């Protein structure tokens, strides 16, 4: 099985770029399933029914998310919809809207998609992603998923690396999101798990992780509060990984993919 995963899609610019790039990538790489992190779909802050539907229509089968998922009130309704194809980090405390993992059927196969969030450098008090991952694997054992794909939404590279090794051999892939900056450490770990610390983003290249560079630079200079204003035009980059998975859910290959388009 071949899975294409896209990094955080940021606002209108990111959505426009994905619309241009994804049809070509689907034809080129022939993925069986396409996943994207969608926590920044709606102007960089959460999701709406409209933005999820827009990206689903262009060919994304499922969405993960992260700490920004609850910034748009519509996101709560989307997460609470049992038919929705988006999940939120599983290690949010009990009572948070939505679910942290879901099994998606792909022809005769089952893909278990898991979303986790890190604790290092985050201000919120999440449950332990390592122990929650262990619990999910135990809980879903009877389902016998053919592929287990994990999106780890993390700030610290050390935490991401540690989680990758913790899950090596037990899941098919562990890919990082959140920083919007792609790392060059993609590889298949010794136990057969595909790994990368951060996939990167789909968003404006001439920006600070998706936001207008002038606004963010001013905040660093003055230390005054600022509004996260997303850049929507210009050259956008789309970053992702293609993961090939073989027998017994073991990864055979992970490849970074990147394209730049004008929007």
C-alpha positions as CSV (number, residue, x, y, z in Angstrom):
1,X,0.0,0.0,0.0
2,X,1.1,3.5,-0.7
3,X,0.2,6.5,1.4
4,X,0.7,10.2,0.6
5,X,0.8,12.5,3.6
6,X,0.7,16.3,3.2
7,X,2.0,18.7,5.9
8,X,-0.1,21.4,7.6
9,X,-2.2,23.1,5.0
10,X,-2.2,26.8,5.9
11,X,-5.2,29.0,4.9
12,X,-6.4,29.9,1.5
13,X,-3.0,30.0,-0.1
14,X,-2.2,26.5,1.1
15,X,-5.6,25.2,-0.1
16,X,-5.1,26.8,-3.5
17,X,-1.6,25.3,-3.8
18,X,-2.9,21.8,-2.9
19,X,-5.6,22.1,-5.5
20,X,-2.9,22.7,-8.1
21,X,-0.4,20.1,-6.9
22,X,-2.4,17.2,-5.6
23,X,-4.0,16.0,-8.9
24,X,-0.5,15.7,-10.4
25,X,0.9,13.9,-7.3
26,X,-2.0,11.5,-7.3
27,X,-1.3,10.6,-10.9
28,X,2.5,10.5,-10.4
29,X,2.7,8.5,-7.1
30,X,-0.6,6.6,-7.4
31,X,-1.3,6.6,-3.6
32,X,-4.0,4.3,-2.2
33,X,-4.8,6.8,0.5
34,X,-4.1,10.5,1.0
35,X,-3.9,12.2,4.5
36,X,-3.2,15.8,5.4
37,X,-2.9,17.8,8.6
38,X,-5.8,20.2,8.4
39,X,-5.5,22.2,11.7
40,X,-4.7,25.4,9.8
41,X,-7.2,25.1,6.9
42,X,-9.4,28.1,7.9
43,X,-7.2,31.1,7.7
44,X,-4.5,29.4,9.8
45,X,-6.8,28.7,12.7
46,X,-8.9,25.6,12.8
47,X,-11.3,24.1,10.3
48,X,-14.7,24.7,8.9
49,X,-17.1,22.4,7.2
50,X,-16.5,24.3,4.0
51,X,-12.7,24.0,4.1
52,X,-12.8,20.3,4.9
53,X,-15.2,19.7,2.1
54,X,-13.1,21.7,-0.3
55,X,-10.0,19.6,0.4
56,X,-11.9,16.4,0.5
57,X,-13.2,17.1,-3.0
58,X,-9.7,17.6,-4.4
59,X,-8.7,14.2,-3.2
60,X,-7.7,14.1,0.5
61,X,-9.2,11.1,2.2
62,X,-8.5,11.9,5.9
63,X,-7.3,14.7,8.1
64,X,-5.3,14.9,11.3
65,X,-4.9,18.1,13.3
66,X,-3.2,19.6,16.3
67,X,-3.4,22.4,18.9
68,X,-5.1,24.9,16.7
69,X,-8.1,22.7,15.8
70,X,-10.4,24.3,18.4
71,X,-9.6,27.9,17.4
72,X,-12.6,28.0,15.1
73,X,-16.0,27.2,16.6
74,X,-17.1,25.3,13.5
75,X,-14.3,22.9,14.1
76,X,-16.0,21.5,17.2
77,X,-19.1,20.6,15.1
78,X,-16.9,19.0,12.5
79,X,-15.1,16.9,15.1
80,X,-18.3,15.8,16.8
81,X,-19.7,14.6,13.5
82,X,-19.3,10.8,13.5
83,X,-19.1,10.7,9.8
84,X,-16.3,13.3,9.6
85,X,-12.9,12.3,8.2
86,X,-10.9,14.5,10.6
87,X,-9.4,13.5,13.9
88,X,-7.8,15.5,16.7
89,X,-4.8,14.5,19.0
90,X,-5.8,11.5,21.0
91,X,-4.0,12.7,24.1
92,X,-6.3,15.6,24.8
93,X,-7.8,15.1,28.2
94,X,-11.2,13.2,28.3
95,X,-14.1,15.3,27.4
96,X,-12.5,17.1,24.4
97,X,-14.7,17.0,21.3
98,X,-13.9,14.5,18.6
99,X,-11.8,11.3,18.5
100,X,-8.0,10.7,18.4
101,X,-7.9,7.7,16.1
102,X,-10.1,6.2,13.4
103,X,-10.0,3.1,11.2
104,X,-10.5,3.8,7.4
105,X,-11.3,1.0,5.0
106,X,-9.3,1.0,1.8
107,X,-10.6,-1.8,-0.5
108,X,-9.8,-5.0,1.5
109,X,-7.4,-3.3,3.9
110,X,-7.8,-1.3,7.1
111,X,-5.8,1.8,7.9
112,X,-5.6,2.9,11.6
113,X,-4.9,6.6,11.6
114,X,-3.7,8.0,14.9
115,X,-3.1,11.6,15.9
116,X,-0.9,12.6,18.9
117,X,0.4,15.9,20.3
118,X,3.6,16.6,22.2
119,X,4.0,18.1,25.6
120,X,7.4,19.8,25.4
121,X,7.1,23.6,24.8
122,X,3.3,23.5,24.7
123,X,1.5,25.6,27.3
124,X,-1.5,23.2,27.6
125,X,-1.4,20.1,29.8
126,X,-1.9,17.1,27.5
127,X,-1.8,13.5,28.5
128,X,1.4,11.5,27.8
129,X,1.5,10.8,24.0
130,X,3.7,7.7,24.6
131,X,1.3,6.0,27.0
132,X,-1.7,7.0,25.0
133,X,-0.2,5.5,21.8
134,X,0.4,2.3,23.7
135,X,-3.2,2.3,24.9
136,X,-4.5,2.8,21.4
137,X,-2.4,0.0,20.0
138,X,-3.7,-2.3,22.7
139,X,-7.3,-1.2,22.2
140,X,-7.3,-1.7,18.4
141,X,-5.4,-5.0,18.4
142,X,-8.6,-7.0,17.8
143,X,-9.3,-4.9,14.7
144,X,-6.1,-6.2,13.1
145,X,-5.3,-3.1,11.0
146,X,-3.1,-3.7,8.0
147,X,-1.5,-0.2,8.3
148,X,-1.0,2.0,11.3
149,X,-0.2,5.6,10.5
150,X,0.7,8.1,13.2
151,X,0.8,11.9,12.9
152,X,2.8,13.3,15.9
153,X,2.1,17.1,16.3
154,X,5.3,18.2,18.1
155,X,7.4,21.2,18.8
156,X,10.6,19.5,20.2
157,X,12.6,17.4,17.8
158,X,13.9,15.3,20.7
159,X,10.3,14.3,21.8
160,X,9.5,13.4,18.2
161,X,12.6,11.3,17.8
162,X,11.9,9.5,21.0
163,X,8.3,8.7,20.0
164,X,9.5,7.4,16.7
165,X,11.8,4.9,18.4
166,X,9.2,4.1,21.0
167,X,6.8,3.0,18.3
168,X,9.3,1.5,15.9
169,X,8.3,-2.0,14.7
170,X,4.7,-1.5,16.1
171,X,3.4,1.0,13.6
172,X,3.9,1.5,9.8
173,X,4.8,5.2,9.9
174,X,5.4,8.1,12.4
175,X,5.4,11.5,10.7
176,X,5.8,14.9,12.3
177,X,3.7,18.1,11.9
178,X,3.4,21.5,13.6
179,X,6.6,23.4,12.9
180,X,5.7,23.9,9.2
181,X,9.5,23.4,8.4
182,X,10.4,20.2,6.7
183,X,13.3,18.1,8.1
184,X,15.7,16.1,6.1
185,X,15.8,13.0,8.4
186,X,13.3,10.7,6.6
187,X,14.2,7.0,6.9
188,X,12.8,3.6,7.7
189,X,13.8,2.7,11.3
190,X,15.3,-0.7,12.1
191,X,12.0,-2.2,13.1
192,X,10.3,-1.3,9.8
193,X,8.6,2.1,10.7
194,X,8.9,5.0,8.3
195,X,9.9,8.2,10.2
196,X,10.3,11.9,9.6
197,X,10.5,14.6,12.3
198,X,8.4,17.2,10.4
199,X,6.8,17.0,7.0
200,X,6.6,20.7,6.5
201,X,3.6,22.7,5.3
202,X,1.5,23.6,2.3
203,X,1.5,27.4,2.4
204,X,3.1,30.6,1.3
205,X,6.9,30.4,0.9
206,X,7.5,34.1,1.5
207,X,6.1,34.0,5.0
208,X,6.9,33.0,8.6
209,X,5.5,29.5,8.8
210,X,2.4,30.8,6.9
211,X,1.9,34.2,8.5
212,X,2.7,37.5,7.0
213,X,6.4,38.1,7.6
214,X,6.0,41.8,8.4
215,X,3.6,41.1,11.2
216,X,5.7,38.4,12.8
217,X,8.9,40.4,12.4
218,X,7.3,43.4,14.2
219,X,6.2,41.1,17.1
220,X,9.8,39.9,17.5
221,X,11.1,43.5,17.5
222,X,8.5,44.9,19.9
223,X,7.3,41.9,21.9
224,X,3.8,43.3,21.6
225,X,0.7,41.0,21.0
226,X,-0.1,40.4,17.3
227,X,-2.8,38.8,15.2
228,X,-1.8,35.7,13.2
229,X,-2.5,37.0,9.7
230,X,-2.0,34.4,7.0
231,X,-0.3,35.3,3.7
232,X,-2.6,34.2,0.9
233,X,-0.7,35.1,-2.4
234,X,2.6,34.5,-4.1
235,X,4.6,31.3,-4.4
236,X,3.4,28.5,-2.2
237,X,5.3,25.3,-1.3
238,X,3.6,22.0,-0.8
239,X,5.5,19.5,1.2
240,X,4.6,15.8,1.8
241,X,5.9,12.3,2.1
242,X,5.1,9.2,0.2
243,X,5.3,6.0,2.3
244,X,5.3,2.6,0.7
245,X,4.1,-0.2,3.1
246,X,4.7,-3.9,2.5
247,X,3.9,-7.1,4.2
248,X,2.8,-7.1,7.9
249,X,2.4,-3.4,7.9
250,X,6.2,-2.7,7.6
251,X,7.4,0.3,5.7
252,X,9.6,-0.3,2.7
253,X,10.3,3.3,1.7
254,X,9.6,6.9,2.7
255,X,10.2,9.7,0.2
256,X,9.9,13.5,0.7
257,X,8.0,15.3,-2.0
258,X,8.0,19.1,-2.6
259,X,6.6,21.4,-5.2
260,X,6.3,25.2,-5.6
261,X,3.4,26.9,-7.3
262,X,2.1,30.4,-7.8
263,X,-1.4,31.1,-6.3
